[in-house]
Amino acid sequence: MFSPWIAVLGCGLTLTHRLAFKGPVSAPRPHCVSCDMKLDDDGVLGVGVIGAGRIGLVHLEALSSCESAKAVIISNPTVSKAESAAVKYKLDHFTADAHEVITHPDVEAVWICSPSAFHADQIKACAAAGKHVFCEKPIATDLKETVEAINACIAAGVKLMTALQRRFDPNFERVKLAIEREEVGSIVQVKLCSRDPAPPPFEYVQGGGGLFKDMAVHDLDMARFLMA
């Protein structure tokens, strides 16, 4: 067994983030949300995506190769971005209004990929509509709204998951396993270092909750995950 150990971990990429973006595809232009659409009852989860920014497109890419889930509608305040994403990933519906994603009859779960300041209200709206939620971190930008959003989902009996994806990263899982198997000595410190490929836009930084709420939340989660 090794002596007391310091874990130095970098930012791992999940399978979702490893997926390469495909080039433009040839597809019919989708129509807007007012048209009817009904999925067959074939066990495929109908997903609505809020936000057609960078992370929204990452999730659409992952959903496009998922056999048990299908994106059916996407929203973005700049509706041209929603339309472009709908064309690329062959979605039948797009809209500028996030509420139309939440209330769409074929949507059973909503992927919230909007700026952080909108997360809590959108989570609560999903809960009120009886829709399960996958929300990009953070759940909210303050504690009160975080608790309210979580309690709304509990009261409505819907599932809420936040995108703390490092728990599923093979490298972090291996470190966790090493600790559980006592392959290392007593843990006295966990050091985590995170880096994004490039700085986010300034507009995103202004409303994203700041460095700790928007980025360091991953490191705080990993500290809890490894030391639990």
Salt bridges, closest charged atoms under 4 A:
GLU83 OE2 - ARG29 NH2 2.41
ASP106 OD1 - LYS38 NZ 3.92
ASP121 OD1 - LYS124 NZ 3.82
GLU136 OE2 - HIS59 NE2 2.71
GLU148 OE1 - LYS124 NZ 3.15
GLU148 OE2 - LYS144 NZ 2.51
GLU180 OE2 - LYS176 NZ 3.97
GLU183 OE1 - ARG174 NH2 2.88
GLU183 OE2 - ARG181 NH1 3.74
ASP214 OD1 - LYS137 NZ 3.66
ASP219 OD1 - ARG166 NH1 3.04
ASP221 OD1 - ARG167 NH2 2.70
